[in-house]
Amino acid sequence: MYKILAKINKVLLPSFTKQGLDISKAKKWQMAIIGYRAYVTKRALK
């Protein structure tokens, strides 16, 4: 389930690393997306 969700996230959600976003200057909604993507990716790799 998480592998499918990770693939959907990769297509739909923005990649902040490609945009060169500085984590310390990220807004709360950007941090929420980063955290969500990290959680899903971690679960997909298990």
Rosetta constraint file for C-alpha pairs under 8 A:
AtomPair CA 1 CA 5 HARMONIC 6.34 0.50
AtomPair CA 1 CA 44 HARMONIC 7.85 0.50
AtomPair CA 2 CA 6 HARMONIC 5.92 0.50
AtomPair CA 2 CA 40 HARMONIC 6.14 0.50
AtomPair CA 2 CA 41 HARMONIC 7.53 0.50
AtomPair CA 2 CA 43 HARMONIC 6.25 0.50
AtomPair CA 2 CA 44 HARMONIC 4.74 0.50
AtomPair CA 3 CA 7 HARMONIC 6.38 0.50
AtomPair CA 3 CA 41 HARMONIC 7.76 0.50
AtomPair CA 3 CA 44 HARMONIC 4.80 0.50
AtomPair CA 3 CA 45 HARMONIC 7.77 0.50
AtomPair CA 4 CA 8 HARMONIC 6.35 0.50
AtomPair CA 5 CA 9 HARMONIC 6.13 0.50
AtomPair CA 5 CA 40 HARMONIC 7.24 0.50
AtomPair CA 6 CA 10 HARMONIC 6.19 0.50
AtomPair CA 6 CA 37 HARMONIC 7.50 0.50
AtomPair CA 6 CA 40 HARMONIC 6.05 0.50
AtomPair CA 6 CA 41 HARMONIC 6.01 0.50
AtomPair CA 6 CA 44 HARMONIC 6.91 0.50
AtomPair CA 7 CA 11 HARMONIC 6.57 0.50
AtomPair CA 8 CA 12 HARMONIC 6.11 0.50
AtomPair CA 9 CA 13 HARMONIC 5.26 0.50
AtomPair CA 9 CA 37 HARMONIC 7.12 0.50
AtomPair CA 10 CA 14 HARMONIC 7.68 0.50
AtomPair CA 10 CA 15 HARMONIC 7.80 0.50
AtomPair CA 13 CA 33 HARMONIC 7.87 0.50
AtomPair CA 15 CA 19 HARMONIC 6.77 0.50
AtomPair CA 16 CA 20 HARMONIC 6.26 0.50
AtomPair CA 16 CA 21 HARMONIC 5.45 0.50
AtomPair CA 16 CA 34 HARMONIC 7.96 0.50
AtomPair CA 17 CA 21 HARMONIC 5.97 0.50
AtomPair CA 21 CA 25 HARMONIC 7.65 0.50
AtomPair CA 21 CA 26 HARMONIC 6.99 0.50
AtomPair CA 22 CA 26 HARMONIC 6.35 0.50
AtomPair CA 23 CA 31 HARMONIC 7.79 0.50
AtomPair CA 26 CA 30 HARMONIC 5.90 0.50
AtomPair CA 26 CA 31 HARMONIC 6.26 0.50
AtomPair CA 27 CA 31 HARMONIC 6.24 0.50
AtomPair CA 28 CA 32 HARMONIC 6.16 0.50
AtomPair CA 29 CA 33 HARMONIC 6.35 0.50
AtomPair CA 30 CA 34 HARMONIC 6.21 0.50
AtomPair CA 31 CA 35 HARMONIC 6.05 0.50
AtomPair CA 32 CA 36 HARMONIC 6.06 0.50
AtomPair CA 33 CA 37 HARMONIC 6.04 0.50
AtomPair CA 34 CA 38 HARMONIC 6.10 0.50
AtomPair CA 35 CA 39 HARMONIC 6.12 0.50
AtomPair CA 36 CA 40 HARMONIC 6.24 0.50
AtomPair CA 37 CA 41 HARMONIC 6.02 0.50
AtomPair CA 38 CA 42 HARMONIC 6.02 0.50
AtomPair CA 39 CA 43 HARMONIC 6.23 0.50
AtomPair CA 40 CA 44 HARMONIC 6.04 0.50
AtomPair CA 41 CA 45 HARMONIC 6.29 0.50
AtomPair CA 42 CA 46 HARMONIC 6.79 0.50
